[in-house]
Amino acid sequence: MVCHRRAGKTVACINDLLRSALTTTKPDWRGAYIAPFFGQAKDVAWSYLKKFASVVPGVQFSEVELRADFPNGSRIRLYGADNADVRLRGIYLDEVVLDEYADFAPQIWGEVIRPLLADRKGSAVFIGTPKGHNSFYRQFQDADGKPDWFRLMLRASETGILPKEELEAAASQMTADQFAQEFECSFEAAIQGAYYAKDLQAAESDGRITDVPIDPATPVHTAWDLGVADSTTIVFFQAPRGGSVRIVDAYEASGFGLDHYVRVVKDKAYNYGDHWAPHDIEVRELGSGRSRLETAASLGIKFRVAPNLPVADGINAVRMLLPRTWFDKRRCAGLLDALRQYREKIDDKRQISLGPLHDWTSHHADAFRYLAVALKEQQPARKPADAEIHWMS
């Protein structure tokens, strides 16, 4: 369900979970509401769940776990997608609501949530407002015409939920893209503060997001964003002669040690060149006294350290690189989603930028930034006669 702001989608879905919990014939029925962040789930949905469930005799609430337990054995619990890989694995669900799904990491549905519904033949509801052509957009398109799916789009100009004067006031204080996205459910509107959206739109128009073959004679280099308690992202790229860069593959996961990612790289068996990592790979860990640079070397990967430039300079390096970059649309789908949505955090009161918003897109965007910085660092100033020399090989 693609719904405009203040359409009442969260209230409707919480009540739908309640109805299912109270009318089910399944033993120990389990329902979940998942927001992009745990704190967001608490702020947006917890008061609604308590308000509407409190009329049920015998219901018990857990403020710590944001959970409602009912006398018939049913349970509804609130989660955040930012910790879904840890909190949700191993449980089962009969019904789940994914709120503001456009802000979810693309792999959360297929890798974490969808398997939880399998043995109980559960159901899922995707709700939110659009944020470009991402996983929410594809889910909405894929549902069209399928008998086991229902889809709905509610535009503010059509529902009558918000008064006309309120919509006019909102339109006067928002950009056209903001209003189209938030109130008219436009998937085509530009995302506010997105750093690379226009560059990627140009790449799409130019045909540079396509099937990109991997040249076995050209080295495949990697750029890494190394997480500690969260995700690690690896971007695989080739830089053949002529100045273009081919992004041929990308990998992202969380909850694994460095040995897992080294194994992933080796299993792909590409003709590898350089492996680039951020500068903090040289920091020694308190427990072992070794740096991850040393650990990686012992596992068979010798990293080069990307220059430690300010984030703003790195973002500019990415913008300079994108006009000559090609992406494999299939192997790099998650990376492309992240780069399209990577955006500024805006202080609404002061209307100033607070720098990049840290969310699921950050790991992909940081890895790509290290790639751009490494390429810029490796390309020396040359005389025109030397331009044909392959500087990355």
Backbone torsions as a table, in degrees:
resi	resn	phi	psi	omega
1	MET	NA	117.2	177.4
2	VAL	-99.7	112.4	-169.8
3	CYS	-129.5	145.6	178.6
4	HIS	-71.7	163.8	178.9
5	ARG	-58.2	141.2	177.9
6	ARG	63.5	27.9	177.2
7	ALA	-82.1	-14.3	179.4
8	GLY	92.2	20.5	-175.2
9	LYS	-66.5	-38.1	-179.7
10	THR	-67.8	-43.4	177.6
11	VAL	-59.8	-45.3	-179.3
12	ALA	-61.2	-44.2	-175.8
13	CYS	-72.9	-34.1	175.0
14	ILE	-63.9	-42.2	178.1
15	ASN	-67.4	-32.4	176.2
16	ASP	-66.6	-41.0	174.8
17	LEU	-61.1	-41.9	179.7
18	LEU	-63.0	-44.5	179.6
19	ARG	-60.2	-44.0	179.5
20	SER	-64.5	-41.2	-179.2
21	ALA	-62.5	-36.5	-174.1
22	LEU	-89.1	-19.2	-176.5
23	THR	-109.8	-1.3	-176.5
24	THR	-65.6	152.1	171.7
25	THR	-106.2	-0.8	178.1
26	LYS	-79.7	139.9	174.9
27	PRO	-73.2	142.8	175.9
28	ASP	51.7	49.5	179.1
29	TRP	-61.2	140.5	-179.0
30	ARG	-128.9	127.7	176.5
31	GLY	-124.5	152.1	-178.8
32	ALA	-140.8	144.0	170.0
33	TYR	-115.6	126.8	-177.0
34	ILE	-124.3	124.4	174.8
35	ALA	-106.5	167.0	179.3
36	PRO	-56.4	-34.9	179.2
37	PHE	-131.1	149.5	-179.0
38	PHE	-61.1	-43.5	178.3
39	GLY	-61.8	-34.3	177.3
40	GLN	-67.2	-40.0	176.7
41	ALA	-59.9	-41.4	179.2
42	LYS	-66.2	-44.8	-177.6
43	ASP	-67.9	-38.6	-171.1
44	VAL	-88.8	-43.3	-166.7
45	ALA	-114.9	-20.8	-173.4
46	TRP	-63.7	-41.8	-179.7
47	SER	-65.6	-35.9	177.2
48	TYR	-64.9	-44.3	-179.4
49	LEU	-61.7	-45.1	179.6
50	LYS	-65.5	-40.7	-178.1
51	LYS	-62.3	-49.3	-173.8
52	PHE	-82.2	-25.9	-179.8
53	ALA	-86.7	-16.7	-174.9
54	SER	-65.5	-18.2	179.6
55	VAL	-79.3	-8.7	-179.8
56	VAL	-81.9	119.5	179.6
57	PRO	-60.0	132.3	175.5
58	GLY	86.0	0.0	179.6
59	VAL	-67.7	144.3	178.6
60	GLN	-126.3	136.7	-178.2
61	PHE	-112.3	144.1	172.0
62	SER	-115.5	111.3	-179.7
63	GLU	-69.5	-29.8	-178.7
64	VAL	-70.9	-45.6	-176.2
65	GLU	-96.7	1.5	-177.1
66	LEU	49.6	60.5	-171.5
67	ARG	-134.3	142.0	173.8
68	ALA	-119.5	124.1	178.3
69	ASP	-109.7	131.8	-175.5
70	PHE	-109.3	154.9	-176.3
71	PRO	-59.0	-25.6	-178.8
72	ASN	-83.8	5.6	179.0
73	GLY	94.5	-6.1	178.8
74	SER	-74.8	158.2	-179.1
75	ARG	-147.7	139.1	171.9
76	ILE	-122.1	132.4	-178.4
77	ARG	-135.8	147.6	179.9
78	LEU	-101.5	140.7	-178.8
79	TYR	-136.1	168.7	170.6
80	GLY	-116.8	137.5	179.3
81	ALA	-68.1	-17.9	179.3
82	ASP	-67.2	-18.9	179.5
83	ASN	-127.6	20.2	-173.3
84	ALA	-64.5	-35.5	-176.6
85	ASP	-61.7	-29.2	-179.4
86	VAL	-92.4	-47.5	-171.6
87	ARG	-77.4	-27.3	-172.0
88	LEU	-98.5	-21.9	-177.5
89	ARG	-64.4	134.7	176.4
90	GLY	96.5	-10.9	178.1
91	ILE	-98.7	177.2	172.7
92	TYR	-124.8	159.1	178.3
93	LEU	-137.7	144.6	173.3
94	ASP	-99.5	-27.2	177.9
95	GLU	-155.0	138.6	-179.6
96	VAL	-138.9	141.8	174.6
97	VAL	-112.9	124.9	178.4
98	LEU	-107.8	101.7	-173.9
99	ASP	-92.7	139.7	-174.7
100	GLU	52.5	53.4	-174.6
101	TYR	-62.6	-22.9	178.3
102	ALA	-62.1	-20.2	180.0
103	ASP	-95.9	4.7	179.3
104	PHE	-83.8	147.6	168.3
105	ALA	-63.3	135.3	-172.3
106	PRO	-56.8	-33.6	-174.4
107	GLN	-78.8	-11.6	-176.3
108	ILE	-59.3	-43.0	-177.8
109	TRP	-64.8	-56.8	-173.1
110	GLY	-70.4	-38.0	-174.1
111	GLU	-88.8	-29.4	-172.9
112	VAL	-113.9	-54.0	-168.7
113	ILE	-83.1	-46.5	-176.8
114	ARG	-54.5	-42.7	179.1
115	PRO	-62.9	-24.6	-178.8
116	LEU	-69.4	-19.5	-177.7
117	LEU	-93.2	-10.6	-166.0
118	ALA	-63.7	-55.5	-171.3
119	ASP	-72.2	-23.6	179.8
120	ARG	-99.6	2.2	-178.2
121	LYS	52.8	51.4	-176.5
122	GLY	-79.5	179.5	-177.0
123	SER	-128.2	159.8	-179.4
124	ALA	-134.1	147.4	175.9
125	VAL	-124.6	124.5	177.2
126	PHE	-104.6	122.1	-179.9
127	ILE	-132.9	157.2	176.3
128	GLY	152.9	-174.9	173.1
129	THR	-108.6	155.9	-175.0
130	PRO	-69.3	153.4	169.9
131	LYS	-144.9	66.1	177.4
132	GLY	78.8	-170.6	-177.6
133	HIS	-87.5	76.0	-179.3
134	ASN	-115.9	-157.7	-177.0
135	SER	-64.7	-32.3	177.2
136	PHE	-65.9	-42.3	176.8
137	TYR	-60.5	-47.3	-178.7
138	ARG	-65.4	-36.8	178.2
139	GLN	-63.8	-42.0	179.3
140	PHE	-64.6	-41.8	179.0
141	GLN	-68.3	-41.6	-178.0
142	ASP	-65.7	-26.8	-177.8
143	ALA	-76.1	-14.5	-175.2
144	ASP	-63.2	121.0	175.2
145	GLY	81.9	-2.2	-179.8
146	LYS	-84.1	131.8	-174.0
147	PRO	-66.8	-24.6	-179.0
148	ASP	-96.4	14.7	178.5
149	TRP	-127.5	149.2	171.1
150	PHE	-123.7	137.6	175.8
151	ARG	-136.4	150.8	-173.9
152	LEU	-148.4	139.8	171.7
153	MET	-124.9	125.6	-179.0
154	LEU	-116.6	107.6	177.0
155	ARG	-94.1	143.9	-176.9
156	ALA	-62.4	-31.2	-179.6
157	SER	-71.4	-13.1	-176.2
158	GLU	-111.2	-25.4	-173.2
159	THR	-81.6	-32.7	-175.7
160	GLY	76.5	7.3	-178.9
161	ILE	-67.9	-42.1	179.9
162	LEU	-100.5	136.2	-179.5
163	PRO	-59.4	149.4	-178.5
164	LYS	-57.8	-40.6	-177.8
165	GLU	-66.8	-31.8	176.9
166	GLU	-68.3	-41.3	177.7
167	LEU	-64.9	-39.4	178.5
168	GLU	-65.3	-38.8	178.6
169	ALA	-66.7	-41.4	178.5
170	ALA	-63.7	-43.4	-178.9
171	ALA	-62.7	-32.9	-178.2
172	SER	-74.2	-17.9	-176.7
173	GLN	-111.9	6.0	-179.8
174	MET	-125.4	157.9	171.5
175	THR	-71.1	164.0	179.4
176	ALA	-61.1	-39.2	179.1
177	ASP	-66.6	-42.3	179.1
178	GLN	-60.7	-46.3	-178.7
179	PHE	-65.7	-42.5	179.8
180	ALA	-62.5	-38.0	-179.6
181	GLN	-73.1	-49.2	-171.7
182	GLU	-79.5	-33.3	-174.7
183	PHE	-113.7	-24.7	-178.8
184	GLU	-111.0	8.1	171.6
185	CYS	57.0	43.1	-179.5
186	SER	-87.8	122.9	172.8
187	PHE	-79.4	-11.7	-176.8
188	GLU	-91.1	-15.8	-177.3
189	ALA	-67.3	144.6	178.5
190	ALA	-69.5	142.8	178.9
191	ILE	-79.2	128.7	-177.9
192	GLN	-58.9	127.0	175.5
193	GLY	76.8	7.2	179.5
194	ALA	-67.3	126.7	-173.7
195	TYR	-72.5	-39.3	-168.5
196	TYR	-119.3	7.6	-173.6
197	ALA	-58.4	-45.2	-177.9
198	LYS	-67.4	-38.0	178.8
199	ASP	-65.0	-39.2	179.6
200	LEU	-73.6	-32.8	174.0
201	GLN	-63.0	-39.4	177.0
202	ALA	-65.6	-39.7	177.5
203	ALA	-62.4	-39.7	177.6
204	GLU	-63.6	-46.3	-178.9
205	SER	-64.4	-34.5	-178.8
206	ASP	-80.0	-6.0	-177.7
207	GLY	79.2	21.2	-179.6
208	ARG	-92.1	1.4	169.7
209	ILE	-110.9	100.8	-166.6
210	THR	-157.8	-165.2	172.4
211	ASP	-82.2	115.5	-176.6
212	VAL	-110.3	109.1	178.9
213	PRO	-69.6	151.5	178.0
214	ILE	-96.1	118.6	179.8
215	ASP	-77.1	113.3	-176.9
216	PRO	-65.7	-18.2	-179.0
217	ALA	-87.9	-9.2	-178.3
218	THR	-107.5	132.2	-178.7
219	PRO	-59.8	142.6	171.8
220	VAL	-99.3	119.7	178.1
221	HIS	-100.3	160.2	177.9
222	THR	-128.6	149.4	172.7
223	ALA	-127.9	132.7	-170.8
224	TRP	-119.2	142.3	160.4
225	ASP	-113.1	113.7	-172.9
226	LEU	-95.2	112.8	175.1
227	GLY	-85.8	158.8	174.4
228	VAL	-107.3	-61.1	178.6
229	ALA	-102.7	-0.4	-178.5
230	ASP	-133.4	-152.1	-168.2
231	SER	-73.9	152.4	168.7
232	THR	-118.3	135.5	-179.9
233	THR	-122.8	138.7	175.7
234	ILE	-124.2	128.2	176.1
235	VAL	-110.6	128.4	-179.0
236	PHE	-104.8	130.3	-175.1
237	PHE	-147.1	157.0	173.2
238	GLN	-122.6	143.8	-179.8
239	ALA	-126.4	75.1	-178.2
240	PRO	-72.8	176.5	179.6
241	ARG	-64.2	152.1	178.7
242	GLY	107.4	-8.3	174.6
243	GLY	92.6	-12.8	179.3
244	SER	-80.0	158.1	177.2
245	VAL	-125.1	132.9	-180.0
246	ARG	-110.1	119.3	174.9
247	ILE	-91.0	106.4	-168.4
248	VAL	-100.4	-16.9	-176.9
249	ASP	-165.1	161.2	175.4
250	ALA	-154.3	148.0	-179.8
251	TYR	-140.8	139.4	178.1
252	GLU	-144.4	136.7	176.3
253	ALA	-157.7	170.9	178.1
254	SER	-142.6	160.1	176.3
255	GLY	84.1	13.2	-179.2
256	PHE	-121.4	158.7	174.9
257	GLY	-82.8	173.2	-177.5
258	LEU	-61.1	-31.3	-179.1
259	ASP	-61.6	-32.6	178.3
260	HIS	-62.6	-45.8	-176.2
261	TYR	-71.3	-34.7	174.6
262	VAL	-62.4	-40.2	179.2
263	ARG	-65.7	-39.6	177.3
264	VAL	-59.0	-45.9	-179.6
265	VAL	-62.2	-47.5	-178.4
266	LYS	-65.6	-37.0	-179.0
267	ASP	-65.2	-28.6	178.5
268	LYS	-70.7	-21.4	171.4
269	ALA	54.5	37.4	174.2
270	TYR	-76.4	166.2	173.9
271	ASN	-82.7	90.8	-167.4
272	TYR	-80.7	147.2	172.4
273	GLY	-109.9	-109.6	-178.6
274	ASP	-95.0	148.7	172.8
275	HIS	-115.6	120.9	-174.9
276	TRP	-107.6	137.1	179.5
277	ALA	-133.8	159.4	177.4
278	PRO	-69.7	163.5	-174.2
279	HIS	-62.7	-27.6	-176.2
280	ASP	-72.7	-0.9	174.8
281	ILE	-67.0	-17.3	-179.4
282	GLU	-85.6	-8.0	-179.2
283	VAL	-71.2	132.7	-180.0
284	ARG	-79.9	136.4	-179.4
285	GLU	-83.0	143.6	-174.9
286	LEU	-62.7	-39.7	-175.1
287	GLY	-68.2	-47.2	-173.6
288	SER	-98.5	-21.8	-175.1
289	GLY	77.8	1.0	179.8
290	ARG	-106.7	152.3	173.4
291	SER	-87.6	160.2	176.3
292	ARG	-68.7	-22.1	173.4
293	LEU	-61.6	-44.0	178.8
294	GLU	-70.5	-39.3	179.0
295	THR	-62.8	-44.0	179.5
296	ALA	-62.2	-40.6	179.4
297	ALA	-61.9	-38.3	178.8
298	SER	-68.1	-22.6	178.4
299	LEU	-91.7	-3.7	174.2
300	GLY	108.1	6.1	177.1
301	ILE	-121.0	120.3	177.7
302	LYS	-99.6	109.5	-177.3
303	PHE	-81.1	148.3	162.4
304	ARG	-101.8	144.1	-175.1
305	VAL	-95.6	123.2	179.1
306	ALA	-68.4	145.9	178.2
307	PRO	-56.7	141.5	-178.2
308	ASN	-89.2	81.0	180.0
309	LEU	-95.9	156.3	172.7
310	PRO	-56.6	149.2	-177.6
311	VAL	-56.0	-41.2	-178.8
312	ALA	-60.9	-38.3	178.0
313	ASP	-68.5	-36.7	177.5
314	GLY	-65.7	-40.9	177.5
315	ILE	-62.5	-39.9	177.6
316	ASN	-65.5	-36.8	177.2
317	ALA	-63.2	-38.6	177.1
318	VAL	-63.7	-45.4	-179.5
319	ARG	-61.9	-34.8	177.3
320	MET	-71.1	-29.5	-177.2
321	LEU	-81.8	-37.0	-170.5
322	LEU	-56.7	-37.3	-179.5
323	PRO	-61.8	-16.7	178.3
324	ARG	-118.0	27.2	-177.1
325	THR	-111.6	138.9	174.6
326	TRP	-113.5	141.5	-179.2
327	PHE	-122.3	137.7	169.1
328	ASP	-77.1	118.3	-171.4
329	LYS	-67.8	-25.2	-177.7
330	ARG	-89.6	-54.9	-176.5
331	ARG	-70.6	-21.1	-177.2
332	CYS	-110.8	21.6	-175.9
333	ALA	-59.4	-45.4	180.0
334	GLY	-65.6	-40.3	176.9
335	LEU	-61.8	-43.9	180.0
336	LEU	-63.6	-41.9	176.2
337	ASP	-57.2	-45.2	-178.0
338	ALA	-65.6	-44.8	-179.0
339	LEU	-64.9	-35.2	177.5
340	ARG	-65.4	-33.5	-174.4
341	GLN	-99.4	-8.2	179.8
342	TYR	-62.5	123.8	-168.9
343	ARG	-149.9	169.3	177.0
344	GLU	-73.0	152.2	167.3
345	LYS	-95.0	120.3	-174.0
346	ILE	-103.0	129.9	171.1
347	ASP	-78.8	106.3	-174.0
348	ASP	-63.1	-33.5	-177.8
349	LYS	-72.2	-45.9	-176.9
350	ARG	-95.1	-9.5	179.9
351	GLN	54.1	48.9	175.8
352	ILE	-127.8	157.4	178.8
353	SER	-81.4	136.5	176.2
354	LEU	-105.1	17.5	-177.7
355	GLY	91.2	-175.3	-178.0
356	PRO	-62.2	139.3	174.1
357	LEU	-73.4	128.6	178.9
358	HIS	-90.7	107.6	175.2
359	ASP	-146.6	-159.8	-174.8
360	TRP	-62.9	-22.0	-179.2
361	THR	-75.7	-18.6	-170.9
362	SER	-62.7	-38.7	-175.3
363	HIS	-66.4	-43.8	176.5
364	HIS	-63.6	-46.5	-176.9
365	ALA	-64.8	-37.6	179.2
366	ASP	-67.0	-42.8	178.0
367	ALA	-60.5	-42.0	179.6
368	PHE	-68.1	-33.7	177.5
369	ARG	-65.8	-41.8	177.0
370	TYR	-63.0	-36.4	176.3
371	LEU	-59.0	-50.5	-177.2
372	ALA	-63.5	-41.2	-179.9
373	VAL	-66.9	-40.5	179.7
374	ALA	-64.0	-43.4	178.2
375	LEU	-62.6	-42.0	179.6
376	LYS	-63.9	-40.4	-179.7
377	GLU	-66.9	-35.1	-175.0
378	GLN	-81.4	-12.9	-176.5
379	GLN	-95.6	96.5	-178.1
380	PRO	-75.7	162.1	174.5
381	ALA	-71.3	126.2	-175.8
382	ARG	-127.5	158.6	172.6
383	LYS	-73.1	152.7	-179.9
384	PRO	-52.6	-34.8	-177.6
385	ALA	-68.6	-21.0	-178.5
386	ASP	-96.2	6.4	-170.5
387	ALA	-63.6	-23.3	-175.4
388	GLU	-80.9	-8.7	-179.4
389	ILE	-65.4	133.7	-178.7
390	HIS	-82.7	103.6	-171.5
391	TRP	-77.7	-18.0	-179.9
392	MET	-93.7	-17.8	-173.9
393	SER	-74.3	NA	NA
